[in-house]
Amino acid sequence: MTVAEVRQDLRLAAGAAHEFTLELPAIAEPHLWSPESPYLYHVVTVVDSGQGRRDRVDAPLGVRWFSADPAEGFFLNGKSYPLRGTNRHQDQVGKGNALTDAEHIRDLQLIKDMGANVVRLAHYPQAPAVLEAADELGLVIWEEAPMVNRAILTEEFIENHLSNIRDMARQHYNHPSIVVFGTMNEILLRRPSPQPANYLEWTRDMLQQGEDLLRAEAPNRLTAMVGHQQESYNEAGIADIPMIWGWNLYHCWYGGRAEQFGPWLDTQHARYPNRVVWVSEFGADSDARLHRVVPGDLLRLAGQANYQDQSIEYQQYYLESYLRQIDERPWLAGTTYWSQFDFGSESRTGSVPHVNTKGLMLADRSPKPVYHLMQAWRGVDVLHIAAELWDNRAGVGPDGATGYQPVEQTVTVYSNAAEVELTHNGTSLGVKATDSIGYVSWLVPFVDGENRLAAAATAPSGNRLTDEKTVRFTYHAPTLADAEVPFERLSLSAGAIVQYEDPDGTVWLEDREYKPGSYGAVTSDFTAGYGWMKNNWVNDSDEDPLYQTYRKGMSAYRFDVPDGTYEVTLRFAEITSAGDTGGDGTAVPAPAPDGTVQVPVGWRVFDVAVNGTALETGLDLVAKVGQHAPYNVTTTVTASGGHGIEIGFTAVKNLPVVSAIDVRRA
């Protein structure tokens, strides 16, 4: 049905051009566009020569209005409407950026199904299919011109920046989903060195030119810029240029603690009360192979040092904390998690090299537990036992226990229901209330072998919700010579505070201090010997997490196994970073201009013996295999007389290190 129409008669000589404006009459009682009701009109523009149509352009039209207020947040169609969602990079594992339109649309549908109402397209205009899907599905869009991390002080750079803004605004002007146009991201993150005296002033002037151009090209959109957690944006006046200022905040990832996130925002809000604020990025990396065993509520992590461990559970803790703090600050116009999917990033050096693993979903679009947390927070009918990426667990029985005993570990459930019941192997563990973000957890007494978990709840909609998961659990006796629990194998990730599941399904336990009858590191200060080099990858291995952690300075590792013959494998890697003194005061050389640290041959040398027999004499990992390279050595040892296995480490120069130890019955 046609709701408005206008015609213009025009005669032009051959080769002539004429610019004019057509104004459609007002639509009576229009159906408004919103994420809940993304109603679209279609504007059809036709050129008719009198002898038939010569050209036609179709454009979407969504009728809506919006505003943003520093004290009250975002408004859509006259009502308070907090924007809560995510960022999207468009690449996919195995395809890079070469996605089909159907795959772009699938991504937007996954975001919509999560309950998000906004997507920030980072950091470049994306495929037309993305904007079309956003219009039709009902997702508010923040689109961004590609100005990332650093500016170059040339007129050509400025003109290119302005051209990108102009093209973005003109090409996508008609999409009702686009509410925010952004013009830069973290422009001061990578400043030139040495920095020119006028760099901040020049950068501010360039950004002001872009802002002025964008307001002229798109006067009915909000403008935005983004800075990382640095005061320079305030001092240079950059944060006051756009209509919306976005902060990329990573408290408890790139330093600090999660509970500092909200107070930091409060301080900024108090200092700049007339500034509309959006948390444009926040997130934590996670690796599906890494898991953190913490008894009870994971919020206890907040009191522990060195806990940014890239485990799935740490990402859950991080996001749970942030969501609670976001809810306490309704004046935030928008918040967008970084990011929806794991994505390729060449310089990344975490447990999955070259990949940013902060995604709510894996790069293949499989959901992580935090995807379902977002659903619960956003009020989507969901009941989810957060165990699909941790269905192969292991643990050590209580001290002093004999025989197979239950081992309590936390199981988290996310739901928008008010209450959830969890059962374990058919036995109810009780009904518990979810909190304000849809979180609830139980301590589950896992038994060796198969563990069946089932959850049930009733959603606010009245829908009955259920979920089931099966978890395989491997029990390790606290006394390795326990006759009721035959010893077969124990795999230890030295220096680690997380468990690691290898490609064969073996769970490598977190490190522990030696106790008689059990196993662990023999050291004068257990807490001082942890090492974790998340900023170094390991060459020629897909098991980076095993080599990125290490223990240093221990005198031995003991395994009080029963008498018998065992195969022992030690794994090593030299992944020392800048600032490490190694133990005898000899510092690693300063980083090279490209930021790399070169550990010289002879910097770390040590001996290794197993039950008193030399295994490695004068081991220099750099000389043996080079830096950032794995070195494994396997030996067979006989334990007799109830003395178990002792792996001794003796320093020759600087402190000895070891990354992993695997002991199995031969």
C-alpha positions in Angstrom: 0.0 0.0 0.0 1.3 3.4 -1.0 1.2 5.8 2.0 2.8 8.9 0.3 3.7 9.9 -3.2 5.2 12.8 -5.0 6.1 13.5 -8.7 8.3 16.0 -10.4 8.1 16.8 -14.1 11.4 17.8 -15.6 12.8 18.3 -19.1 16.5 18.3 -19.7 18.6 18.8 -22.8 20.8 15.9 -23.7 23.9 15.8 -21.5 22.5 18.3 -19.0 22.3 17.7 -15.2 19.9 19.1 -12.6 19.8 18.7 -8.8 16.5 19.0 -7.0 14.7 17.9 -3.9 11.4 16.0 -3.6 9.5 16.2 -0.3 7.0 13.5 0.5 3.9 14.5 2.4 3.8 13.4 6.0 2.7 9.8 6.8 -0.4 9.8 8.9 0.2 7.9 12.2 3.3 6.1 11.0 4.3 2.7 12.4 7.5 3.5 14.4 10.8 1.5 13.9 12.4 0.0 17.0 14.3 -3.2 17.9 11.0 -4.7 19.2 9.1 -3.7 16.1 11.5 -3.0 13.1 8.8 -1.8 10.8 10.1 -0.7 7.4 8.6 1.5 4.7 10.2 1.5 1.3 10.9 4.6 -0.7 10.9 3.9 -4.4 12.5 6.5 -6.7 11.8 6.1 -10.4 13.0 7.9 -13.5 10.4 7.7 -16.3 11.2 9.0 -19.7 7.6 8.9 -20.8 8.4 5.8 -22.8 9.0 3.5 -19.9 11.0 3.4 -16.7 14.7 4.1 -17.2 16.0 3.7 -13.6 14.8 2.8 -10.1 16.3 3.0 -6.7 14.8 1.4 -3.6 15.7 2.7 -0.1 14.5 1.6 3.3 12.7 4.0 5.6 12.2 3.6 9.3 10.3 6.3 11.2 11.9 6.8 14.6 13.5 9.6 16.6 16.2 9.4 19.3 18.3 11.5 21.6 21.0 11.0 24.2 21.3 12.8 27.6 24.3 12.9 29.9 22.3 12.3 33.0 19.5 10.0 31.7 21.1 8.0 28.8 19.6 7.1 25.5 16.0 7.7 24.4 14.2 6.0 21.4 10.9 7.3 20.2 10.5 9.4 23.3 11.2 6.6 25.9 14.2 5.8 27.9 16.0 3.0 26.0 19.4 1.8 27.3 21.4 0.4 24.4 23.1 -2.8 25.4 24.9 -5.0 22.9 28.2 -6.0 21.3 30.9 -5.2 18.8 31.4 -7.2 15.6 34.4 -8.0 13.5 33.3 -9.8 10.4 35.9 -12.5 9.9 35.4 -16.2 10.4 37.8 -19.0 10.9 38.7 -20.6 7.6 37.2 -17.7 5.6 38.9 -14.6 6.8 36.7 -11.6 5.7 35.3 -13.5 2.7 31.8 -14.1 4.2 28.7 -14.6 2.1 25.7 -12.4 2.6 23.9 -15.3 4.2 26.8 -15.6 6.8 26.6 -11.9 7.5 22.9 -12.2 8.1 23.4 -15.3 10.3 25.8 -13.3 12.5 23.3 -10.5 13.0 20.6 -13.1 13.8 22.9 -14.6 16.5 23.4 -11.2 18.0 19.6 -10.5 17.9 18.9 -13.9 19.5 21.3 -13.0 22.3 18.9 -10.2 23.3 21.2 -7.3 22.1 19.6 -4.2 20.8 22.7 -2.5 19.4 25.9 -3.5 17.5 29.0 -1.4 17.0 30.7 -2.3 13.7 34.4 -2.3 14.4 36.2 -0.5 13.0 35.1 -0.1 9.4 31.9 -0.1 7.4 30.8 -3.6 6.7 28.9 -5.5 4.0 25.6 -4.0 2.8 23.9 -7.2 3.9 24.8 -6.3 7.5 23.0 -3.0 7.4 20.1 -4.5 5.6 19.8 -7.2 8.2 20.0 -4.7 11.0 17.2 -2.7 9.5 15.0 -5.7 9.2 15.9 -7.5 12.4 15.8 -4.4 14.6 19.3 -3.7 15.7 20.6 -0.2 16.4 23.9 0.3 14.6 27.0 2.3 15.5 29.0 2.4 12.2 32.6 3.6 12.3 35.0 5.1 9.8 38.4 3.3 9.7 40.6 5.6 11.9 42.3 3.3 14.4 45.0 3.7 17.0 47.3 6.3 15.3 47.2 9.4 13.0 49.9 10.5 10.5 50.7 14.1 10.4 50.1 14.8 6.7 47.5 16.6 4.7 47.0 13.5 2.6 46.1 11.5 5.8 43.6 14.2 6.8 41.9 14.2 3.3 41.7 10.4 3.4 40.1 10.5 6.8 37.5 13.1 5.7 36.8 11.2 2.5 36.1 8.0 4.5 33.6 9.9 6.7 31.9 11.5 3.7 31.6 8.2 1.9 30.2 6.4 4.9 27.6 9.0 5.7 26.4 9.4 2.1 26.4 5.7 1.2 24.5 4.6 4.3 22.4 7.6 5.1 19.0 5.9 4.5 19.5 3.0 6.8 17.2 3.5 9.9 19.3 1.1 12.0 22.2 3.5 11.9 21.8 5.8 14.9 25.5 6.6 15.6 28.3 7.4 13.2 31.8 7.0 14.7 34.9 8.7 13.3 37.8 7.1 15.2 38.9 4.5 17.7 41.8 4.9 20.3 43.7 7.4 18.2 46.3 8.0 20.9 47.0 4.3 21.5 50.1 4.1 19.3 51.6 7.6 19.1 54.7 8.2 16.9 58.0 8.1 18.7 59.4 10.6 19.1 56.1 12.4 19.4 56.1 15.8 17.6 55.4 18.7 19.9 52.2 19.6 18.2 50.9 16.1 17.8 47.9 16.3 20.2 46.9 19.7 18.9 47.2 18.5 15.3 45.2 15.4 16.1 42.5 17.3 17.8 42.1 19.7 14.9 41.9 16.8 12.4 39.2 15.1 14.5 37.3 18.4 14.7 37.3 18.7 10.9 35.9 15.2 10.7 33.2 16.0 13.3 32.2 19.2 11.5 32.0 17.3 8.2 29.9 14.5 9.7 27.4 16.8 11.3 27.0 18.6 8.0 26.6 15.3 6.1 24.4 13.5 8.6 22.7 16.2 10.8 20.1 13.7 12.0 22.6 11.2 13.5 24.6 11.1 16.7 28.4 11.3 16.3 30.9 9.4 18.4 34.6 8.9 19.1 36.3 6.4 21.3 39.4 6.5 23.6 41.2 4.0 25.6 41.7 4.5 29.4 44.0 7.5 29.2 43.7 11.0 30.5 45.2 12.5 27.3 41.8 12.5 25.6 40.4 14.8 28.3 43.5 17.0 28.5 43.6 17.5 24.7 39.9 18.3 24.5 39.3 15.4 22.2 36.7 13.8 24.4 34.5 16.9 24.2 34.3 17.0 20.3 31.6 14.4 19.5 28.0 14.1 20.7 28.9 10.7 22.4 32.2 9.8 24.0 33.1 6.1 24.1 35.5 4.6 26.6 37.2 1.3 25.9 37.7 -0.1 29.5 39.4 -3.3 30.5 39.7 -3.1 34.2 40.8 -6.6 35.4 42.3 -7.5 32.0 44.9 -4.9 31.0 45.5 -4.2 34.7 43.4 -3.3 37.7 40.4 -5.2 39.1 36.9 -5.7 37.9 35.3 -3.8 40.8 37.2 -0.6 39.7 35.2 -0.4 36.4 32.1 1.3 37.9 33.8 3.8 40.2 36.2 4.8 37.4 33.1 5.7 35.3 31.6 7.5 38.2 34.7 9.7 38.5 34.6 10.6 34.8 30.8 11.3 35.0 31.3 13.6 38.0 34.2 15.5 36.3 32.3 15.8 33.0 28.6 15.9 33.8 27.6 17.3 30.4 29.2 14.4 28.4 27.2 11.6 27.0 29.1 8.4 27.8 29.1 5.0 26.1 31.2 2.0 27.2 32.3 1.1 23.7 34.4 -1.9 24.6 35.0 -4.2 27.6 36.0 -7.8 27.6 38.3 -10.6 28.7 40.0 -13.4 26.6 39.0 -17.0 27.1 40.3 -20.3 25.8 38.0 -23.3 25.7 40.9 -25.5 26.8 41.6 -23.6 30.0 39.5 -23.9 33.2 39.7 -22.4 36.6 38.7 -24.6 39.6 37.6 -22.3 42.4 35.5 -23.7 45.3 32.3 -21.7 45.8 31.4 -18.4 44.2 33.9 -17.4 41.4 33.7 -13.8 42.8 36.3 -15.0 45.3 38.7 -14.5 42.4 38.6 -10.8 43.1 40.7 -11.3 46.2 43.4 -13.4 44.4 46.5 -12.2 42.7 47.5 -13.2 39.1 44.0 -14.4 38.1 43.7 -13.0 34.6 44.2 -16.5 33.4 42.3 -16.8 30.0 40.1 -19.5 31.3 36.4 -19.8 30.4 35.5 -19.3 34.0 37.5 -16.1 34.3 35.7 -14.6 31.4 32.4 -15.5 33.1 33.5 -13.9 36.3 34.6 -10.8 34.5 31.4 -10.3 32.5 29.2 -11.1 35.5 30.9 -8.3 37.5 30.7 -5.8 34.6 27.0 -6.4 33.9 26.1 -5.8 37.6 28.0 -2.5 37.5 26.4 -1.5 34.2 22.9 -2.0 35.7 23.8 0.4 38.5 24.5 3.2 36.0 21.5 3.7 33.8 22.9 7.0 32.6 25.3 5.1 30.3 23.8 5.7 26.9 25.2 2.4 25.5 27.5 -0.5 26.3 29.0 -2.8 23.7 31.0 -5.9 24.7 34.2 -6.7 22.9 33.5 -8.7 20.9 30.8 -11.0 19.6 33.1 -13.5 18.0 36.8 -14.5 18.4 38.6 -13.0 15.5 42.0 -13.0 13.8 44.5 -10.5 15.0 48.0 -11.1 13.8 49.9 -9.5 16.6 48.0 -11.3 19.4 50.2 -13.5 21.6 47.8 -15.1 24.1 47.1 -18.8 24.6 45.7 -18.9 21.0 48.3 -16.9 19.0 47.1 -14.5 16.3 43.5 -14.7 17.6 41.7 -12.3 19.9 39.7 -14.7 22.1 37.4 -12.2 23.9 34.4 -13.3 21.9 31.1 -14.2 23.4 31.3 -17.0 20.8 34.1 -18.9 19.2 35.3 -18.0 15.8 33.2 -20.9 14.3 30.1 -19.2 15.9 29.8 -21.8 18.7 28.6 -20.0 21.9 30.7 -19.7 25.0 28.9 -19.7 28.4 28.9 -15.9 28.4 26.7 -15.8 25.3 24.0 -17.4 27.5 24.8 -15.0 30.4 24.0 -12.2 28.0 20.7 -13.8 27.1 19.7 -14.2 30.7 20.7 -10.5 31.4 18.7 -9.3 28.5 15.6 -11.2 29.5 15.6 -13.9 26.8 14.0 -17.1 27.8 17.1 -19.2 28.6 18.2 -21.9 31.0 21.8 -22.9 30.5 24.2 -25.1 32.5 27.6 -23.6 31.7 29.3 -26.9 31.1 29.4 -27.5 27.3 33.0 -26.3 27.1 34.0 -28.0 30.4 32.5 -31.4 30.1 35.9 -33.1 30.8 36.9 -32.3 34.3 39.5 -33.6 36.8 40.3 -33.0 40.4 42.1 -34.2 43.5 40.2 -35.7 46.5 40.1 -34.0 49.9 43.3 -34.2 52.0 43.4 -37.5 53.9 40.7 -39.2 51.9 41.0 -42.8 50.9 39.2 -44.5 48.1 37.1 -42.7 45.5 35.5 -39.6 47.1 33.3 -36.8 45.7 35.1 -33.7 44.7 33.1 -30.4 44.9 33.5 -28.0 42.0 31.3 -25.1 41.0 28.7 -25.4 38.3 27.1 -22.1 37.1 23.7 -21.8 35.5 22.4 -18.8 33.6 18.6 -18.1 33.3 16.1 -15.3 33.1 13.9 -17.4 35.4 13.6 -16.3 39.0 14.5 -19.8 40.4 16.3 -22.8 39.1 16.5 -26.4 40.4 19.7 -28.4 39.6 20.0 -32.2 39.9 23.2 -34.3 39.9 22.9 -38.0 38.9 19.2 -37.8 39.8 19.6 -36.2 43.2 18.3 -32.6 43.6 20.9 -30.1 44.8 18.1 -27.7 45.7 16.2 -24.7 44.2 18.1 -21.4 44.2 17.1 -17.9 43.1 19.0 -16.2 40.3 20.4 -12.8 40.8 19.8 -9.6 38.9 21.8 -10.7 35.9 20.5 -14.3 35.8 23.4 -16.0 37.6 23.2 -18.9 40.1 25.7 -21.6 41.0 26.0 -24.8 43.0 28.9 -26.8 44.5 28.5 -30.1 42.8 30.0 -33.3 44.3 31.5 -34.8 41.2 32.3 -38.5 41.2 34.8 -40.4 39.1 33.3 -41.2 35.7 30.0 -39.9 34.3 28.1 -37.1 36.0 24.6 -36.1 34.7 23.4 -32.6 35.4 19.9 -31.4 34.8 18.3 -28.0 35.4 14.6 -27.0 35.3 12.9 -23.6 35.7 9.9 -21.6 34.6 10.5 -18.4 32.6 8.6 -15.1 33.3 6.8 -15.9 30.1 5.4 -19.1 31.6 7.6 -21.3 29.4 9.0 -24.4 31.1 12.8 -24.5 30.6 15.1 -27.5 30.9 18.8 -28.2 30.1 20.9 -31.3 30.5 24.7 -31.8 30.4 26.9 -34.8 31.0 30.4 -34.3 32.5 33.2 -36.8 32.6 35.3 -36.5 35.8 38.7 -38.0 36.4 39.4 -38.5 40.1 43.0 -38.2 41.5 43.6 -39.5 45.0 45.3 -37.1 47.4 47.6 -39.9 48.4 49.1 -41.3 45.2 49.9 -44.7 46.8 46.2 -45.1 47.8 45.6 -48.9 47.2 41.9 -48.3 46.5 42.7 -45.8 43.6 45.3 -47.4 41.3 47.7 -44.8 40.0 47.9 -44.6 36.2 48.8 -41.1 35.2 49.1 -37.6 36.6 49.7 -34.6 34.3 50.8 -31.3 35.9 50.9 -27.8 34.3 53.7 -26.3 36.3 53.2 -22.7 37.4 49.6 -22.8 36.2 46.5 -21.7 38.2 44.2 -23.3 35.6 43.6 -26.8 34.2 44.4 -27.5 30.6 42.7 -30.1 28.3 45.1 -31.3 25.6 44.1 -32.6 22.1 43.9 -36.2 23.5 41.5 -35.2 26.2 44.0 -35.4 29.0 43.4 -32.8 31.8 46.6 -31.3 33.0 46.1 -30.3 36.6 47.0 -26.9 38.1 50.2 -26.5 40.1 50.4 -27.2 43.8 52.9 -27.3 46.6 54.2 -30.6 47.7 52.6 -32.5 50.6 54.0 -35.8 51.9 52.2 -38.7 50.3 51.0 -36.5 47.4 52.8 -34.5 44.7 53.9 -30.9 43.9 56.7 -28.4 43.9 59.3 -28.4 46.6 60.2 -24.7 47.0 60.9 -22.2 49.8 58.2 -19.8 48.5 55.5 -21.4 46.4 53.6 -18.2 45.6 56.7 -16.5 44.2 57.5 -19.2 41.7 54.6 -18.7 39.3 55.3 -17.6 35.8 52.9 -16.8 33.0 53.9 -15.2 29.8 50.6 -14.5 28.0 52.5 -12.1 25.7 54.7 -14.8 24.2 53.6 -17.5 21.8 55.4 -20.8 21.5 56.8 -21.8 18.1 56.1 -25.3 16.6 53.4 -26.2 19.0 49.6 -26.0 19.3 49.8 -26.4 23.0 50.9 -22.8 23.9 49.1 -22.8 27.3 51.3 -25.6 28.6 54.5 -23.8 27.7 53.3 -20.2 28.5 53.2 -21.1 32.2 56.2 -22.3 34.2 57.5 -22.6 37.7 61.0 -21.2 38.4 63.4 -21.5 41.3 62.0 -24.8 42.8 64.5 -27.3 44.1 62.4 -30.3 43.1 59.0 -31.8 42.2 58.0 -34.9 44.2 55.5 -37.5 43.2 54.9 -40.1 46.0 53.7 -42.8 43.6 53.6 -46.5 44.6 56.6 -48.6 43.8 56.9 -49.5 40.1 58.2 -48.3 36.8 57.1 -45.0 35.3 57.6 -42.9 32.2 58.3 -39.2 33.1 58.1 -36.4 30.5 59.3 -32.9 31.2 58.3 -30.0 29.1 60.3 -26.8 28.9 60.4 -23.4 27.0 62.4 -20.2 27.4 59.7 -17.5 27.3 61.3 -15.0 29.6 60.2 -11.4 29.0 61.6 -8.0 29.6 62.4 -7.2 33.2 63.1 -10.7 34.4 66.3 -10.8 36.4 66.4 -14.6 36.5 67.4 -14.9 40.1 71.1 -13.9 40.2 70.6 -10.3 39.2 71.4 -10.7 35.6 68.7 -8.9 33.6 67.4 -9.9 30.2 68.5 -7.4 27.6 66.2 -4.5 26.9 63.6 -5.1 24.1 64.6 -4.5 20.5 63.0 -1.7 18.5 60.3 -4.1 17.4 59.5 -4.9 21.0 61.0 -8.4 21.1 63.2 -9.6 23.9 66.2 -11.7 22.9 67.4 -14.0 25.7 71.1 -14.7 25.0 72.7 -18.1 25.0 74.1 -18.9 28.5 71.6 -16.6 30.3 69.8 -19.5 32.0 71.6 -22.8 32.7 70.5 -25.6 35.1 70.8 -29.3 35.8 67.9 -31.8 36.0 68.1 -35.2 37.8 65.4 -37.9 38.3 65.8 -39.9 41.5 69.4 -38.8 41.6 70.3 -39.8 38.0 71.3 -36.9 35.7 68.7 -36.3 33.0 70.1 -33.0 31.7 73.4 -31.4 32.6 74.0 -27.7 31.8 70.6 -27.4 30.1 70.5 -24.1 28.2 67.1 -23.9 26.5 68.1 -21.1 24.1 71.2 -23.0 23.0 69.3 -26.2 22.7 66.2 -25.2 20.8 66.1 -21.4 20.8 63.8 -18.9 22.5 60.0 -19.5 22.4 60.4 -23.1 21.4 59.3 -26.3 23.1 61.8 -28.8 24.5 60.5 -32.1 25.8 62.6 -34.9 27.4 61.3 -38.3 28.4 62.9 -40.9 30.7 61.9 -44.1 32.5 62.4 -44.3 36.2 61.8 -47.0 38.9 60.3 -46.0 42.2 61.2 -48.3 45.0 61.3 -48.5 48.8 58.3 -46.2 49.1 60.5 -43.2 48.0 58.4 -42.3 44.9 59.8 -40.0 42.2 61.9 -36.8 42.8 62.8 -34.6 39.9 65.6 -32.3 41.1 66.6 -28.9 39.6 69.9 -27.3 40.3 70.8 -23.8 39.2 74.0 -23.2 37.3 73.1 -19.7 36.2 69.8 -18.0 37.1 66.8 -20.0 38.2 65.7 -23.3 36.7 62.3 -23.5 35.1 59.9 -26.2 34.0 56.5 -25.9 32.2 54.9 -29.3 32.6 55.5 -32.7 34.0 53.7 -35.9 33.0 54.1 -39.1 35.1 52.5 -42.3 33.9 52.8 -45.9 34.8 55.1 -47.6 32.3 
